[in-house]
Amino acid sequence: MGMPSSVADLNLRESFLGHRLSGRKTFPNFAAWRSAARGYAGRCQMNRLNRILHVDGDSFFASCEIALEPKLEGRPVWVGGGRRGDGIVIAANRLAKKFGIETGMACFEAKARCPKGVLCRPHYDEYRRLSHEMFHILEQYAPTLVPVSIDEGFLDLTSMDQHVWRDTTPMDYLRGIGERIRREVKLPVSGGLANSAKLAKLATDAGKPGFLEVAPGTEKEFLKDRPVREMSGIAKRRERALSALGAKTFGDVAALPSMLLKQAFGIWGQQLWLFANGQWNEPLLLEVKDRTTISSSTTLPHDETDYEAALTFTLSEATRLVGQLRREQLQARELGLTVRFCDFTETGSSHRFQHAQFQNSVINRVVEEMFRDLMSREWKPVRQIRLAFWNLKRLDTQPTLWGTTHAERWGALDEAAHKLNTVFGQPDKPALMTGAQLALRRVDKAHENPKAKCPFVPQREMVKKLWGTDADPLVNKGQWEKQLARVSKRAQFKH
């Protein structure tokens, strides 16, 4: 965004002599002139229309299976969850959905509805790999990329009209992104382009399969007949409250007085009114916050009758989760343990420490006491174990082996063990194991090849995989941005 000509033509001598800008203001020194010039540029930046792109993988897990096995192209495909990968449907492609197959449906029912369809067992590690490749392509197209899940993210394309879109159109540019992902990663994606992340997501849903742009000035018309429940952040309770005001669509919301919405919902109500009227011009920001909880939910390879073996697994999971927290420089104040039995009944309890804890010896002792207390009155085989830590606090654990505190030494050991397993280990054969992990494999050979976890990961994990480490997810982002800036300058020079 260029400076006004009256500022651009002022040289340093004129500024220091206190000449006026537009005949209205005197600048006695260069610092005052620079401050005013930056303020003007900032206002221009604020008035600029944002262009946010939302990209979403189409039926991602099912599409990954087709990418891994091209012979499945053109056939109804669904992915099964559960212990053996044939319990419930966790994803289905568009051809399968035409037969009425939905997420959460039993796989035997899906097979009855579509006898010629294909059931695929999940390959979660491959899904993570393909997701990583997709995001590495996306990060080459914008200075700001905000991943929100394994198959979904936002890109800031606000400045593209200044040079990149001179010889093309936004839609052709977006289709080019989709075609490249399809060509290199073998995955179909859809997208929506609008003036905010929320509207871009709605545009994606409306345009699937493919890309859809909500052009500047058409936002209100696009939203007019769409139900308010389609927007993320509007759950059943808010939907009922809006319905009580007579607002079932965004057009209804736009017709209401803004002050009425403010009285009913506070600042969110005013934001919703601006959004419904097409005036919510929201910038895209990448904010990586500390996690608020960490948990593990694992269905055992078989219904476990040996409670000591189930306890060994529980301690192994606790050790793994606490190690992850320490690598992220966090410690837990509260924990919860839930055990599900073969008949799907459950028992559980929680514990609150007097102070936040980070040492396995302290945490595992409490976990063992909780487990033994819960199981002292039970006799049924164990099917699933869920473990969660919350009320997390910051922990200063710099990775140095010569730290003077327990926290520093534990952090250094976790970091070293993680690097050893990353470089020399494999998922089914880690280079370094804790005593609990080794004992678990000796107690039950079914745990020698642990099944990959379903990759529903928080945004922090997605960002870390692209640009950083556990301790600092954005540590390498600056280097990537410099490289992207050089590529952008070359593109501008060509134009």
Backbone hydrogen bonds, N-H to C=O, Kabsch-Sander energy under -0.5 kcal/mol:
donor,donor_aa,acceptor,acceptor_aa,energy
7,V,4,P,-1.1
8,A,4,P,-2.7
9,D,5,S,-2.2
10,L,7,V,-1.1
15,S,11,N,-2.0
16,F,12,L,-2.5
17,L,13,R,-1.7
18,G,15,S,-1.3
19,H,14,E,-1.9
21,L,25,K,-1.5
22,S,20,R,-0.6
24,R,21,L,-1.8
25,K,21,L,-0.7
27,F,19,H,-1.0
33,W,29,N,-1.8
34,R,30,F,-2.9
35,S,31,A,-2.3
36,A,32,A,-2.1
37,A,33,W,-2.5
38,R,34,R,-2.5
39,G,35,S,-2.0
40,Y,36,A,-2.3
41,A,37,A,-2.3
42,G,38,R,-2.5
43,R,39,G,-2.1
44,C,40,Y,-2.2
45,Q,41,A,-2.2
46,M,42,G,-2.3
47,N,43,R,-1.8
48,R,44,C,-0.6
48,R,45,Q,-0.9
52,I,194,A,-3.5
53,L,155,L,-3.0
54,H,192,G,-2.8
55,V,153,G,-2.8
56,D,190,S,-2.7
57,G,151,D,-2.7
58,D,188,P,-2.2
59,S,57,G,-0.6
60,F,57,G,-0.6
63,S,59,S,-2.9
64,C,60,F,-2.5
65,E,61,F,-1.8
66,I,62,A,-1.7
67,A,63,S,-2.3
68,L,64,C,-2.2
69,E,65,E,-1.6
72,L,69,E,-2.4
73,E,70,P,-1.9
75,R,72,L,-1.9
78,W,118,V,-2.3
79,V,91,A,-2.8
80,G,120,C,-2.2
81,G,88,I,-3.2
85,G,82,G,-0.5
87,G,81,G,-3.2
89,V,105,M,-3.2
90,I,79,V,-2.9
91,A,79,V,-1.0
93,N,77,V,-2.6
97,K,93,N,-2.1
98,K,94,R,-1.3
99,F,96,A,-1.4
100,G,97,K,-1.7
101,I,96,A,-1.4
104,G,89,V,-3.3
105,M,102,E,-1.7
107,C,87,G,-2.1
110,A,106,A,-2.0
111,K,107,C,-2.2
112,A,108,F,-1.6
113,R,109,E,-1.9
114,C,110,A,-2.0
117,G,114,C,-1.9
118,V,76,P,-2.6
120,C,78,W,-2.6
120,C,118,V,-0.5
126,E,123,H,-0.5
127,Y,123,H,-1.7
128,R,124,Y,-2.2
129,R,125,D,-1.9
130,L,126,E,-2.6
131,S,127,Y,-2.3
132,H,128,R,-2.4
133,E,129,R,-2.0
134,M,130,L,-2.2
135,F,131,S,-2.4
136,H,132,H,-1.8
137,I,133,E,-1.3
138,L,134,M,-2.0
139,E,135,F,-2.3
140,Q,137,I,-1.4
141,Y,138,L,-2.0
146,V,154,F,-3.0
148,V,152,E,-2.5
149,S,152,E,-1.6
152,E,149,S,-0.8
153,G,55,V,-2.1
154,F,146,V,-2.0
155,L,53,L,-2.7
156,D,144,T,-2.0
157,L,51,R,-2.6
157,L,155,L,-0.8
160,M,157,L,-1.4
162,Q,159,S,-1.6
163,H,160,M,-1.0
164,V,160,M,-0.7
165,W,160,M,-2.3
166,R,163,H,-1.0
167,D,164,V,-0.5
168,T,165,W,-0.5
173,Y,169,T,-2.3
174,L,170,P,-2.5
175,R,171,M,-2.6
176,G,172,D,-1.9
177,I,173,Y,-1.6
178,G,174,L,-2.2
179,E,175,R,-2.7
180,R,176,G,-2.0
181,I,177,I,-2.1
182,R,178,G,-2.3
183,R,179,E,-2.3
184,E,180,R,-2.8
185,V,181,I,-2.3
186,K,181,I,-0.8
186,K,182,R,-0.5
187,L,181,I,-1.0
190,S,56,D,-2.8
191,G,210,G,-2.0
192,G,54,H,-1.9
193,L,212,L,-2.2
194,A,52,I,-2.2
200,A,196,S,-2.3
201,K,197,A,-2.1
202,L,198,K,-1.8
203,A,199,L,-2.3
204,T,200,A,-2.0
205,D,201,K,-2.1
206,A,202,L,-2.1
207,G,203,A,-2.0
208,K,204,T,-1.2
212,L,191,G,-1.7
214,V,193,L,-3.2
215,A,213,E,-0.9
218,T,215,A,-2.2
222,F,218,T,-2.4
223,L,219,E,-2.0
224,K,220,K,-1.3
226,R,223,L,-1.8
228,V,248,K,-1.8
230,E,227,P,-1.5
231,M,228,V,-1.5
234,I,231,M,-1.5
235,A,233,G,-0.8
239,E,235,A,-2.6
240,R,236,K,-2.4
241,A,237,R,-2.0
242,L,238,R,-2.7
243,S,239,E,-2.3
244,A,240,R,-1.9
245,L,241,A,-0.7
245,L,242,L,-0.8
246,G,243,S,-1.6
247,A,242,L,-2.6
248,K,246,G,-0.8
250,F,223,L,-0.7
250,F,226,R,-2.1
251,G,224,K,-1.7
253,V,249,T,-1.8
254,A,250,F,-2.5
255,A,251,G,-1.2
256,L,252,D,-0.6
256,L,253,V,-1.2
260,L,257,P,-0.6
261,L,257,P,-1.4
262,K,258,S,-2.1
263,Q,259,M,-2.3
264,A,260,L,-1.7
265,F,261,L,-2.8
266,G,262,K,-2.4
268,W,265,F,-0.8
269,G,266,G,-0.7
270,Q,266,G,-1.2
271,Q,267,I,-2.2
272,L,268,W,-2.5
273,W,269,G,-1.9
274,L,270,Q,-2.3
275,F,271,Q,-2.5
276,A,272,L,-2.7
277,N,273,W,-1.5
278,G,275,F,-1.7
279,Q,274,L,-3.0
280,W,274,L,-0.6
281,N,279,Q,-1.2
282,E,195,N,-0.7
282,E,280,W,-1.0
285,L,283,P,-0.5
287,E,285,L,-0.8
288,V,286,L,-0.5
289,K,287,E,-0.7
294,I,389,F,-2.2
296,S,387,L,-2.7
298,T,385,I,-2.5
300,L,298,T,-0.6
300,L,383,R,-2.4
304,E,382,V,-2.8
305,T,303,D,-0.6
307,Y,305,T,-0.9
310,A,306,D,-1.8
311,L,307,Y,-2.3
312,T,308,E,-2.2
313,F,309,A,-2.0
314,T,310,A,-2.2
315,L,311,L,-2.6
316,S,312,T,-2.0
317,E,313,F,-2.4
318,A,314,T,-2.4
319,T,315,L,-2.3
320,R,316,S,-1.9
321,L,317,E,-2.7
322,V,318,A,-2.5
323,G,319,T,-2.0
324,Q,320,R,-1.9
325,L,321,L,-2.2
326,R,322,V,-2.4
327,R,323,G,-2.0
328,E,324,Q,-1.4
329,Q,326,R,-1.7
330,L,325,L,-2.5
331,Q,393,K,-2.2
332,A,357,Q,-2.0
333,R,390,W,-1.2
333,R,391,N,-1.0
334,E,390,W,-2.0
335,L,351,H,-2.3
336,G,388,A,-2.5
337,L,349,S,-2.7
338,T,386,R,-2.7
339,V,347,T,-3.2
340,R,384,Q,-3.0
341,F,345,T,-2.9
342,C,381,P,-1.8
344,F,341,F,-2.2
347,T,339,V,-1.9
349,S,337,L,-2.1
351,H,335,L,-2.7
353,F,333,R,-2.9
353,F,351,H,-0.5
357,Q,332,A,-3.2
363,I,359,Q,-2.3
364,N,360,N,-3.3
365,R,361,S,-1.0
366,V,362,V,-1.4
367,V,363,I,-2.5
368,E,364,N,-2.7
369,E,365,R,-1.9
370,M,366,V,-2.6
371,F,367,V,-2.6
372,R,368,E,-2.6
373,D,369,E,-2.1
374,L,370,M,-2.4
375,M,371,F,-2.5
376,S,372,R,-1.0
377,R,374,L,-0.7
378,E,375,M,-1.4
382,V,304,E,-2.9
383,R,340,R,-2.9
384,Q,340,R,-2.0
385,I,298,T,-2.3
386,R,338,T,-2.9
387,L,296,S,-2.8
388,A,336,G,-2.2
389,F,294,I,-2.9
390,W,334,E,-2.1
391,N,292,T,-0.7
392,L,292,T,-0.5
393,K,331,Q,-2.9
395,L,329,Q,-2.9
397,T,395,L,-1.1
400,T,398,Q,-2.4
403,G,400,T,-1.2
409,R,405,T,-2.1
410,W,406,H,-2.9
411,G,407,A,-2.4
412,A,408,E,-2.3
413,L,409,R,-2.3
414,D,410,W,-2.6
415,E,411,G,-2.3
416,A,412,A,-2.4
417,A,413,L,-2.8
418,H,414,D,-2.4
419,K,415,E,-2.1
420,L,416,A,-2.3
421,N,417,A,-2.2
422,T,418,H,-2.0
423,V,419,K,-2.5
424,F,420,L,-2.9
425,G,420,L,-0.6
425,G,421,N,-0.9
426,Q,429,K,-1.4
429,K,426,Q,-1.1
438,L,434,T,-2.2
439,A,435,G,-2.6
440,L,436,A,-2.1
441,R,437,Q,-1.5
442,R,438,L,-1.5
443,V,439,A,-2.3
444,D,440,L,-2.1
447,H,444,D,-1.8
448,E,445,K,-1.9
456,F,454,C,-2.1
457,V,455,P,-1.2
461,E,458,P,-0.8
462,M,458,P,-1.4
463,V,459,Q,-2.6
464,K,460,R,-2.3
465,K,461,E,-1.9
466,L,462,M,-1.2
467,W,463,V,-2.7
468,G,464,K,-1.9
469,T,472,D,-2.0
475,V,472,D,-1.7
476,N,467,W,-2.7
477,K,474,L,-1.3
478,G,474,L,-0.6
480,W,476,N,-1.6
481,E,477,K,-2.5
482,K,478,G,-2.1
483,Q,479,Q,-1.8
484,L,480,W,-2.3
485,A,481,E,-2.3
486,R,482,K,-1.9
487,V,483,Q,-1.8
488,S,484,L,-2.4
489,K,485,A,-2.4
490,R,486,R,-1.8
491,A,487,V,-1.9
492,Q,488,S,-2.3
493,F,489,K,-2.3
494,K,490,R,-1.8
495,H,491,A,-1.4
